Amino acid sequence: MPRSLSLLFSSSSSSSSHLFILYKTLAKRTIFSSLSTMSINLNAHAFAGNLIRSKTPKPNDPLSPASVYQSLKTNLLQNPENNSPPPPSNSPLFKVLPFRKGMPLASSSVTGDDDVPSWHLGWISLSDCKGFLGKCGVDLTEDSLVYLGSKAEEDVVYWAIDVSEEDGLVPELGTKQFCFVELRTLMVATDWADSSAMGELAIAGHARALLEWHSLSRFCGHCGEKTVPKEAGRRKQCSNELCKKRIYPRVDPVVIMLVIDRENDRALFGRQSRFVPRMWSCLAGFIEPGESLEEAVRRETYEETGIEVGEVVYHSSQPWPVGPSSIPCQLMVGFFAHAKSLEINVDKEELEDAQWHSREDVRKALAVAEYKKAQRTTATKVVQMCKGVEKGQSLSADFNVESGELAPMFFPGPFAIAHHLISTWAYQDAPTDGAEADSKQLSSSIPNL
């Protein structure tokens, strides 16, 4: 029995109150889970749900990082010209995903009767990767590759490699209808109803975060000596024998919150100067050392808008690897925050503007935003890029397209946790399908959003 549940039954005198607290917690989670699908139906947030890293194999498992790393070294030593012995028959299949300046290799295709293209990660075999790099005068070594995960049922191990310095690879891969595409572009182009595409996006996000971290951790922060990869790139270690500090991938937690004025049925939205015209979103900020999540929500809200926050309610979290390369892997932790004050005082260094918007206006904005059109348009652009058209074009600012030229506002698309915070609140009292009866009953047990 989990410790949290055993505590519920540790004292008979308080079991009823503990059960009531548990019921309220589960009720909140059920409501948020069902309501977050009102606008867009998702099984998981974008960049979550990575199937090749869901479980870490045990050290003695044939597909564990240590085992496959040894197998990788054996494979890389193969040289047909020198009559090297073949790799062991039980060696797994290796697939490699190249990255260039934070952009994964991708291709695109149209399947079936659907004329809307779908993108795919540009996996190449280990031998092809070795051959491509060899043409550029580069020897592929085991320390160049970073372990991503495996699929035991297919006996496949997945790796990532940073080839940013090898300019000759771009035309070489281009002849095979591959191109390096910004991760943010692939994010917008992903069909969120396609679980396979969402899984590939999660793999690409994980790979980018790891490679960016490797790039930033080339030297020991303690003694300044070079670091070397360990455990197939899952961690690094200082090369100084007197130091040998272990260094693990960093995670940068960020709170993102929808601030709610319950009395007037409004929510607070902010605009940053980098946003496209008429786009609004939730407030957000990095967590500081020695600070709880709830404290970060209250501090960031007050610093950016002058609004004081009371109750803070957790919604969900999302990996966010599409930020700056200096912040390798953000983890967005989403909350609803209930306002205690209403007068806005914007910090212009943080935000361009902040405003209260009614639930009705938010629903209208969600209803007219053509998120699906934007997804299909961007997917078509990926095809053009892989064919060599618009090569080098940056699509990082291609967010959502809304119906009507004069639509007053729109919000980030369903690839962002902000969208789900907003749609959960907007449709709180408008349950659909079979969720209606359950949500009405449960809503009496949770704070009104």
Residue, then its C-alpha position, 0 to 999 in steps of 0.5 A: m500500500p502506498r504511504s499516502l494511502s496507509l496514512l489515511f487508515s493509520s487513525s480510525s478517529s480521523s479516517s473520515s476527515h482524511l477520506f473527505i480530503l482524498y475525495k476532494t483531491l480526486a474530485k478536483r483531478t477528475i473535473f480538471s481532466s474532463l474539462s480540459t478536453m472541452s476545447i481540444n481533446l488530448n490524451a497528454h500534453a505536447f512533449a509528454g507521453n514519450l514511449i521510448r523512455s517510459k521505463t528505464p531497464k535494469p542494469n543487467d537488461p540487454l537494452s539497458p544504457a550500459s549494455v547497449y553502450q557496449s554494443l554500440k562500441t562494438n558496432l562502431l568498430q566494424n570496418p568491412e575494409n579491414n575484415s572486422p568481425p561482424p557484430p554479435s547476432n543478438s545486437p539490437l538495431f540502432k536508430v539515430l536522430p541527428f540535430r542541427k542547432g537545436m533542430p531535429l531531422a525530419s521528413s514528411s509524407v501524405t498517406g491514404d486519402d487525406d491530403v494533409p501531410s504528416w511529418h516524421l522524425g528523420w531516423i537513420s541507421l547507425s551505418d548511414c550516420k557513420g557513412f554521412l559523417g565519414k563523407c564530411g571527414v568526421d569519425l563517429t564515436e560512441d561519445s558523440l551519441v546520446y541514449l534516448g531509450s528503447k523499444a524492447e518489443e522491436d529490439v530497437v535502441y534510439w540515439a541522438i547526435d548533434v551535427s551542428e558543425e557538419d555543414g556538408l550534411v545538409p545537402e547530403l540529407g536533403t537529397k533524401q528529402f530530409c531537412f532540419v526543422e525547428l522544434r517549435t514548427l514541428m510542434v505547431a504542425t503536429d496533429w494533436a489527435d494523432s497519438s503516434a505524431m504526439g509521441e514523436l514530438a515527445i521524443a524530439g523534445h526529450a532529445r533536444a533537451l538532452l543535447e542542449w544540456h550536453s552542450l552547456s555542460r562541457f566543463c565542470g562547474h567545480c574545477g573547470e576541467k572538461t567533462v566526459p559522458k557517462e551511462a551512454g550520455r545520461r549523465k556526465q562526469c568531471s575528467n579531473e581525477l581529484c574531482k570526478k563530480r557527477i553532473y546530471p541533466r538539469v530541469d528548469p521548473v516554471v509556474i504558469m497560472l491562470v489568475i481568476d476573479r471569482e466574484n466577477d467571473r473573469a480571468l487575468f491575461g498578460r501580453q509580452s512584447r514578443f507575442v504576435p498581435r492580439m495574442w494573450s496568455c497566462l502569467a508565468g515565471f521561474i521558480e526561485p531557490g528555496e521557494s514552493l510552487e505556491e509561493a512562486v505563483r503568488r510572487e510572480t503574479y504580484e511582481e508582474t501585475g500587482i495582483e495579490v493571490g490567495e488560493v492556488v490549485y494545481h492543474s497539470s504539468q508539461p515539459w517545454p523544450v522549445g525555449p532558449s537553448s540556455i534553458p535546456c528543459q523547462l517544466m511548466v507547472g500549471f495552476f489556477a490562482h484565485a485573486k485577492s485584489l483586482e487593481i492591475n499595476v503592470d511591470k513594463e519590464e515583464l509584460e507589455d500589458a495585462q487585462w481582465h477578460s470575462r468568461e464569455d469573451v474567452r469562450k468566444a475567442l476559443a470558439v473562433a480560433e482556427y487552431k486546426k487550420a494553423q496546424r495543417t498550414t504549418a504541416t504543408k510548410v514542413v513538406q515544402m522545407c523538406k523538398g528544398v522550398e523555403k529552406g532556412q525559413s524560420l517559422s517560430a512565430d507561426f502560432n495560431v490563425e483566428s477567424g476574422e481579421l479583427a478578432p479581438m484576441f486569441f490564445p496559444g494553441p493546444f500544444a501549450i499548457a496555457h491553452h488547457l488552463i484557459s479552456t478548462w476554466a472557460y468551459q467549467d460549467a459547460p460539461t459535455d457527453g457523459a461527463e455532465a452528470d458526474s461533473k455537476q456532482l463533483s463540482s459541489s466538492i471543489p472550489n468554484l473556478 
